[in-house]
């Protein structure tokens, strides 16, 4: 339940950030709001990833994903790798990597005027999908 809420909140904040980057591209001073939205999205993805990893490592078998892809007999390394054992976990892992790369992209493109919005709009479309 909490994981679903975090993922939906991440989606909503990504859409907010996308809209703010669009407005910044059109000339409005919303780049700060767009960055804030992106950082909120990143925090939500990190929390949801940490939550899934916590559920796996503590053998919370009441969750379907943990029940299907992990076992008490697995070593810690294999338990961690069960994070991306299923499709949902793989998507979450790729989303986590994408969000971290996005932070680097924001840092690099923020030095150019209006270039950040041009780069981050398609990037956030990919994140939202």
Secondary structure by P-SEA (a helix, b strand, c coil): caaaaaaaaaaaaaaaaaaaaaaaaacccaaaaaaaaaaaaaaaaaaaaaaaaaaaaacccccccccccccccccaaaaaacccccaaaaaaaaaaaaaaaaaaaaaaaccccaaaaaaaaaaaaaaac
